[in-house]
Amino acid sequence: MVQIAVMGYGTVGSGVVEVLNTNQASINKKAGEDINIKYVLDLRDFPGDPVESKLVHDFEVIVNDPEIRIVVEVMGGVEPAYTFTKRCLEAGKSVCTSNKELVARHGAELLEIARSRNLNYLFEASVGGGIPIIRPLNSSLTADEIEEITGILNGTTNYMLSRMTYESLDFDSVLKDAQSRGYAELHPEADVEGYDACRKIAILLSLVSGQQVDYEDIYTEGITKITAEDIKYARKMGRAVKLLALGKKVDKGFYAMVSPFLINDQHPLYSVNGVFNAIFARGNVLGDVMFYGSGAGKLPTASAVVADVVDAAKHLHRSIMTFWSSQKLKLTDVSNAKWRFFVRVKGEAARDALKMAELFGPIEVVTADLFGEYGFVTGVFTEKEFAERAAKTDAIIHRIRMEG
């Protein structure tokens, strides 16, 4: 029997307990061992919940119990999760987590500790919820050099943009709706400002490159400036606005960013709507591959955590996870990235478009029956080139990058 402990009995932690109880027989069969939850750590009490018989409030009970072989860390945040995780690994216990913030910040160090002790630090659920992506990058795609990885990595913002697109709602309305449904937090900055997606692409790019990618170095722009007017133009062009997190190889380096993009109906991520997530990868040998599914939620995320528990139970004395070096990857300056831009400007197309063409070169004018403004699509510019030209006019209302 493999004894495990669960640290944190919130949404994901309670889901882990539920999944293990619901599918216990099949999980034990796949693991080749009986998996038993011995402890659940939380500061709170849960009167009437069956978890009471396993509930402990002191971390020392877990770290000092030699019977505990695997620890599930679903506390969230960096501390005390980092200290607890490090001590568990140093005490000879493998750790499985859904904590994207911790993995993004300390993944290289924790993987090295696990590797040096023939243990595992597994974090499938930290990116994409229930979508398997870490494991494929760690095993199935290791023969390839990944040249691009692009994803819709935040279900909240994708749900909001989908409703704005198909129901012609404004940002504030869809945010309130997402909060009422439990998709968005009371303080939604991590989602709507792109920080959540940024941490996730940092993890993926760290695995792809084999070096530490600091999420603080990634250019990040959320969806707070996307308006109903932007969506109207997008629909006129047959495009969709999506918050993309991407890492692309250029020459010998990578650049990374999180930003809203206008994508066309030929783009593999165009039809990913609602709370679903998807991750597109391009390998130099394999070509294109995409992973799609429930990117968040209690049970999808818990399912991915339990899959890691099964893997850890099958490999109690062998490290199976690729580790990335703590050496920092210096990202290529995103100002050199190239795309077309969609630009909304004040004025009338018939009267003013020629001035914009003089500034930006050949443009494609787009109108959407909005008073006092029109839009246009530029040719391909680097970020720097576009910013320099845009600085020469005060007519710009908003701009959105275009992909495809």
Buried (B, 14 or more C-beta within 10 A) or exposed (E): EBBBBBBBBEBBBBBBBBBBEEBEEEBBEBBEBBBBBBBBBBEEEEEEBEBEEBBBEEBEBBBEBEEBBBBBBBBBEBEEBBEBBBBBBBBEBBBBBBBBBBBBBBBBBBBBBBBEBEBBBBBBBBBBBBBBBBBBBBEEBEEBEBBBBBBBBBBBBBBBBBBBBEEEBEBEBBBEBBBEEEBBEEEBEBBBBBBBBBBBBBBBBBBBBEBBBEBEBBBBBBBBEBBBBBBBBBBEBEBBBBBBBBBBBEEEEBBBBBBBBBBEEEBBBBEBBBBBBBBBBBBEEBEEBBBBBBBBBBBBBBBBBBBBBBBBBBBBEEBBBBBBBEEEBEBBEBEEBEBBBBBBBEBEBEEBBEEBBEBBEEBEEBBBEBEEBBBBBBEEBBBBBBEEBBEEBEBBBBBBBBBB
